[in-house]
């Protein structure tokens, strides 16, 4: 069973990390309590895997329901 792995450049990783932290920070405390930061990260990873690199779009994807 072969698993395909996605690799990101260091600058893309930094961009995704910043998008995650900014998306998390924009959520109200009550929403943070009901939300998984991992779920936000997975949304960002999916978008980045599809080629998205715009920080605003990555943040928007992270907080979509």
BALOBA-1460 file (C-alpha; in Angstrom, 3 decimals):
// residues 65
<rec num="1" residu="x" x="0.000" y="0.000" z="0.000"/>
<rec num="2" residu="x" x="1.592" y="3.209" z="-1.173"/>
<rec num="3" residu="x" x="0.795" y="6.465" z="0.540"/>
<rec num="4" residu="x" x="1.199" y="9.718" z="-1.343"/>
<rec num="5" residu="x" x="2.658" y="12.490" z="0.760"/>
<rec num="6" residu="x" x="2.336" y="16.191" z="0.161"/>
<rec num="7" residu="x" x="5.392" y="18.337" z="0.772"/>
<rec num="8" residu="x" x="5.289" y="22.085" z="1.289"/>
<rec num="9" residu="x" x="8.065" y="24.623" z="0.988"/>
<rec num="10" residu="x" x="9.143" y="26.233" z="4.293"/>
<rec num="11" residu="x" x="7.589" y="29.580" z="3.304"/>
<rec num="12" residu="x" x="4.267" y="27.844" z="2.610"/>
<rec num="13" residu="x" x="4.404" y="26.135" z="5.993"/>
<rec num="14" residu="x" x="5.008" y="29.507" z="7.641"/>
<rec num="15" residu="x" x="2.106" y="30.980" z="5.679"/>
<rec num="16" residu="x" x="-0.217" y="28.154" z="6.759"/>
<rec num="17" residu="x" x="0.913" y="28.419" z="10.380"/>
<rec num="18" residu="x" x="0.251" y="32.164" z="10.412"/>
<rec num="19" residu="x" x="-3.147" y="31.668" z="8.758"/>
<rec num="20" residu="x" x="-4.082" y="29.110" z="11.410"/>
<rec num="21" residu="x" x="-3.021" y="31.327" z="14.309"/>
<rec num="22" residu="x" x="-4.796" y="34.365" z="12.858"/>
<rec num="23" residu="x" x="-7.965" y="32.390" z="12.118"/>
<rec num="24" residu="x" x="-7.962" y="30.989" z="15.650"/>
<rec num="25" residu="x" x="-7.398" y="34.433" z="17.165"/>
<rec num="26" residu="x" x="-10.327" y="35.931" z="15.252"/>
<rec num="27" residu="x" x="-12.744" y="33.424" z="16.797"/>
<rec num="28" residu="x" x="-14.610" y="34.478" z="19.906"/>
<rec num="29" residu="x" x="-13.648" y="32.580" z="23.053"/>
<rec num="30" residu="x" x="-16.979" y="30.744" z="23.141"/>
<rec num="31" residu="x" x="-16.476" y="29.582" z="19.551"/>
<rec num="32" residu="x" x="-12.943" y="28.430" z="20.364"/>
<rec num="33" residu="x" x="-14.401" y="26.290" z="23.138"/>
<rec num="34" residu="x" x="-16.648" y="24.503" z="20.617"/>
<rec num="35" residu="x" x="-14.098" y="24.295" z="17.816"/>
<rec num="36" residu="x" x="-11.084" y="22.106" z="17.244"/>
<rec num="37" residu="x" x="-7.936" y="23.920" z="16.179"/>
<rec num="38" residu="x" x="-7.008" y="20.693" z="14.395"/>
<rec num="39" residu="x" x="-10.164" y="21.010" z="12.263"/>
<rec num="40" residu="x" x="-9.083" y="24.511" z="11.232"/>
<rec num="41" residu="x" x="-5.600" y="23.223" z="10.385"/>
<rec num="42" residu="x" x="-7.032" y="20.412" z="8.252"/>
<rec num="43" residu="x" x="-9.117" y="22.903" z="6.270"/>
<rec num="44" residu="x" x="-6.035" y="25.033" z="5.649"/>
<rec num="45" residu="x" x="-4.021" y="21.980" z="4.590"/>
<rec num="46" residu="x" x="-6.722" y="20.898" z="2.132"/>
<rec num="47" residu="x" x="-6.852" y="24.375" z="0.603"/>
<rec num="48" residu="x" x="-3.065" y="24.616" z="0.402"/>
<rec num="49" residu="x" x="-2.922" y="21.156" z="-1.188"/>
<rec num="50" residu="x" x="-5.216" y="22.524" z="-3.893"/>
<rec num="51" residu="x" x="-2.792" y="25.367" z="-4.506"/>
<rec num="52" residu="x" x="-4.302" y="28.151" z="-2.375"/>
<rec num="53" residu="x" x="-1.651" y="30.517" z="-1.014"/>
<rec num="54" residu="x" x="-3.618" y="33.699" z="-0.331"/>
<rec num="55" residu="x" x="-3.487" y="34.277" z="3.454"/>
<rec num="56" residu="x" x="-6.960" y="35.837" z="3.606"/>
<rec num="57" residu="x" x="-8.495" y="32.916" z="1.747"/>
<rec num="58" residu="x" x="-6.695" y="30.398" z="3.936"/>
<rec num="59" residu="x" x="-8.045" y="32.145" z="7.044"/>
<rec num="60" residu="x" x="-11.547" y="32.217" z="5.546"/>
<rec num="61" residu="x" x="-11.408" y="28.506" z="4.694"/>
<rec num="62" residu="x" x="-10.265" y="27.721" z="8.228"/>
<rec num="63" residu="x" x="-13.294" y="29.305" z="9.891"/>
<rec num="64" residu="x" x="-15.926" y="28.119" z="7.417"/>
<rec num="65" residu="x" x="-18.576" y="25.869" z="8.879"/>
